[in-house]
Every structure is written in C-alpha cells, then in structure tokens.
Amino acid sequence: MSEATKDANGAKQVPAVQAKQVHKAFGDLHVLKGIDMTVEPGTVTVILGPSGSGKSTFLRLINQLETLTGGEIDVDGEMIGYKKLPDGQLQTLNDKEIARQRAKLGMVFQKFNLFPHMTALENVMEAPVHVQHMPKAQARELAIKELQRVGLGDRLDYYPAQLSGGQQQRVAIARALAMKPEIMLFDEPTSALDPELVGEVLNVMRSLADEGMTMIVVTHEIGFAKEVADQIVFMDGGVVVERGTPDIIDHPKEARFKDFLQHVL
C-alpha cells in the first residue's frame, strides 16, 4: 500500500500514483533506473527531459502497456500488475484484473490513433459501448457532452480526415474522458501538432487541471509547465535528476537541468 498523507480535513489520503524504485530494461538497454515519484490526487505533475530519458516508458508502465523489470507502482494505494500473496510472493494479475485497474487511467498519446472510418462522435462512443457495455443512446449523450467539453460540439459528424491535428487530439482527449478516468496521462500530446494548433490542446488541458483532474504530463511546453504544474520532475538517463515546484524552471540547481532548459527556452 502507498503511504497515506492527510487532506485539508485531516482525513487520510493515499497518493494517486506512487512509484517506488521503478526499473525497466529492454534486453540490455536499461531505460529506467530506480524512479521514485509521488503524485497526489487533484494535482498536475509535468515530466520534462530530453528524448530517450525514459519519460514515455514511465507513463506506459503506469498504464500497464509495458511490464516492470523491478520496483512497484501503486495507483490509489493498489499495486498495479501484481498482487502480494500471503507468503510475500507476487502473483501476476489476470487480464480482467488489469483491465479493472487500467479503467482508472485515461491516456492521450502523441499520435491521435482515431478510427478513420468513424466520426468524432463515433470515436468517442466506441469504448463506452464496447468496453463498458453502455447503451448506445446513453453513450451518444456522454460523447456529445465530452466533445462539447473540449470545444468540438460543432464537429460531431466530422471524420478525422476532415479535422485539424489539434481537433483530432481534442477528440482523443474526449475519448479518454468518456471512460471517466480518475487520472489522465498525457504523452507529449502536442508534439505532432503544427505550432499554431498547440494552444487549443493546452487550453483543454488547463481546463481539466482547473477542474481538479489528476494529471501526469510529459511535454516540452515549458510555459504550460510553469503555469499549470504543481510538481515538475526532470528526468535524464533513466533517473530523476531534479524535482520541485515550477519555480525550479527559473532556478534550476542541477547542471543537466540547466543545460536542458537552455536548449528548449
């Protein structure tokens, strides 16, 4: 179980996500080398770092798209991927248990991964209908609400090819939100967009932060990080080099972080 903190009312509160000495290797390539991280409910954690530092791999581990080599990740106080047996041994969860854990998480990728033969509305309805077995009429109502939430209420019947990259990414966000996740994971959601389209996606993410959505965001958008993040984590070489409040962007302590900021600012 994760260590509990206390909320404003003094009640015990477990972290939304807690990583403990997380390691990940692909063969001889050791991508993550002992990551510790705590994300409190209702906060925004922004992970910065150069390409190849392990940021995206870490997000994929949280969502169980990759399997841990070592360490532990807890979501809402529950170890993901495994359960501890009475003798202390770990047993891998079955697919149904993993799906239950994954349902707490929404993930938005660099590429939008929309179904090209489906409209925006149909893309957002798909998972509630086929994964949650929601009646189509109810799923349609939900999908319309989520598309309106991301500013696309006037694009319900548009196919992905008829939408800009920013609009497609907003459909992808609406699709993730339609599953009612407790935590949203964003893996460089603006990196595939033309510069003039980045702002519309960041605005949606700002509104989610304002609503109190727990978010972990991998991005190079430093201005967004300073404005929205509660916690900044800088990773390089598979380790956390520096972490703190957004103030560390203006006052970095570690040379590797200073060098990174000089190249991206």
Disulfide bonds with the S-S distance in Angstrom:
none
